[in-house]
Amino acid sequence: MPRYPRHKRIAIIIGQIRQFVPMDKPLEMGWRKSLNDVPNFRLQSQTQEREWTFDIYAGDYLVVSVGDRLTEVCHSVPSAITYLCRMLGVSPNK
């Protein structure tokens, strides 16, 4: 049986991304499955005209992608947000 990320965790991550990551357009989100058929919740937006995605999986597994860079696997929300901001060349809004 596939494992899904918890709704509470998704809500917390959405709040933190809205707080710390500047965005040019509204945050888009929704359920999807990876290429390996693993369910996850995707957040995507654009910052300084660079597209990015933030995939939330069950457990402590997050995948961040910015533009055409390779994806980065992160195991904590702070490290994922720090990576996202660093790749976008922005300092987190506080």
N, C-alpha and C positions, 0 to 999 in steps of 0.2 A: 504494500500500500504506500503510495507516495506521501512524503511529508511536506507540509506547507509551513511557511513562516507564520508566526503568531500575529494576529491583528494588532495587539497592543504594541508589539515590537515595531511593526510597520508604522504605526501612528507616531511613536517616539522618534523614529528615524526621519519621518517626514517633517516633524517639528524642528528637529536639529538642522536638517538641510535648509529649511526656510530661514532659520535663524543665522546660519553661518555661511551659506553659499549665495553670493549675489547672482541674480538671474535676469536675463533680458526678456524672457517670456514666461508665462505661467507654467508651473510644474505639471507635466502630464504623467499619468500613472495607470497601471492596470496589471492584471494577472497575465502570465504567459508561461510557456514551457521552453526550456533551453533546447539546444540541438540534441542533447542526450535525453530529452523528454522529462527533465526534472522541473517541477513547478517552482515558480518564483514570482516575486512582485517587482515590476520595473518602474523606476522613477526616471524621467528624462526631461531635459530642458536644454537651455542654451545660455552661455555666459560669454560675453564679449565676442559674440558671433561664433562660438565654438560649441558644437553639440556634445552632450555628455549623457551617459546612462549610469544608473546605480541600481544593480539587481540585488534583491534581498531574498536569500534562501533560508531554509529551516536551519536552526542551530546558529553557530557563529560563522557564517559564510556569506561574504558580501563580494560582489564583483563590480568593479568600477572601470568604465571606459571613457576616454576623452578623445574626441576627434578620431583620427585614424591611428592612434597609438594602440598598442596591444593592451588587452585587458589586464587589470591588476586584481589579484585575489587578496582580500583583507579579512582579518578575523576579529576586528572590533570596529565599532562605529567611529570612534575618534580617529583611528588610523585611516579609515576609508575617507572621511571628510577631509582630513589633513592632506591625503594623497590627491583628492579631487581638487582642492584649492591650489595645491602646489602645481599640478599639471595645467590648471587654468591660468596660473600666474596672478592669482588674487590672494589677498589676505582675508581670512574669515571675518565677516561682519560680527561684531559682538555687541 
